[in-house]
């Protein structure tokens, strides 16, 4: 098996779960992986962000706010590793600037 496949599969499963608490766990796991395995995340950034972008536009306010707040940490940790997904990232954050929810707006 490819090294890192197991934590990535767990991450994908959490990020696309039905329960909002589980999706929040996925956001927390992504931040943790950025801290502990930045190379793994950078190598798989496009695939990971296919799942993470959904959380930046989540229907549940808590998930969306946590994803946006976590994004600040992710940017600081990955820096240039985010280049392949930068345009989509800017678009997702910009979309959230129109949000009426103060926490989401502030996080964006």
N, C-alpha and C positions, 0 to 999 in steps of 0.2 A: 504493500500500500504506500501511497505517497505520504511523506512525512507532513504532518499537519492536517491531513484529511479529516481525522476524527474531530478535532476542535472546530474545524470549519463547518462540518456537517451539523454539529450541535448548534453552532451559531446560526446557520440558515434555518434550522428547525425552530429555534427560539424566535427569530425575527419574523417568521411567517406564521406563528401560532395564532389561534383564535382568541385566546384570553389576553387581555391587554397587559396583565401583570407579567405574563410569560414573555410578551414582546419587549417589555421594559427590561426583563432579565437579559434578553438578547442584546439590547443596547449597552447594558452594563458589561456584558461579556466582550463585546467588540472593543470597548474602551480598555478593558483589561488586556485583551490580546494586543492592542496597539502598544501598551506599556511593556508587556512581557515578550511578545514575539513580533516586533515591528516589521521584520523582514518577511515573515509569513503573510502578514496583512498586505504589505506593499506588493508582494509577488502576486497576490490574488485580489488586488484592489478592485478591479472592474466587476468581478463576480460578486464580491462581498457587497459592494455598493449597489448592485442590482437589488439586493435585499434591503440594505440600509436606507436607500432613497424612499422606499415605501414607508418607512417609519418617520422620515422627515415630513411626510404628507399624511400621516396616520389620521384616522377618523377620531381616535381617542386623544383628547387634549394632553393628558399626562404623558402619554407615549411620545407625542410630537414634541412637547416641551423638553422631555429628557433627552430625546435624540438631538434636538438643536443645541441644548446646553452641553451635551457630550461632544458634539462636533467641535467645539472650541478646543477641547483636550486632544481630540483626534488630529486636528490641524497642527497643533503644537508638537505632537509626537511624530507624525508622519512627514510633515513638511513636503519636500519634493515628491515623496511617494504618492501624493494625491494628484499629481499632474494629469494622469489619464482620465480622471473623473472630475476635474476642476470645473469645466463648463456646466456639467449637470448639477454639480454642487451649488454653484452660484445661482442657478435657476431655481433650485429647490428652496434655498434660503430666501431668495428674493420673493418667491411666491408667498412665503410665510410673513413677509413684512406687511401684507394686506390684512392679516388676521386681527380680529377685534379683541381676542383674548390677550390681556396685557402680558402674561407670562410668556406666551409664545412669541409675541411681538418683541419683547425685550430680549429673549433668547436669540431670535433671528438677528 
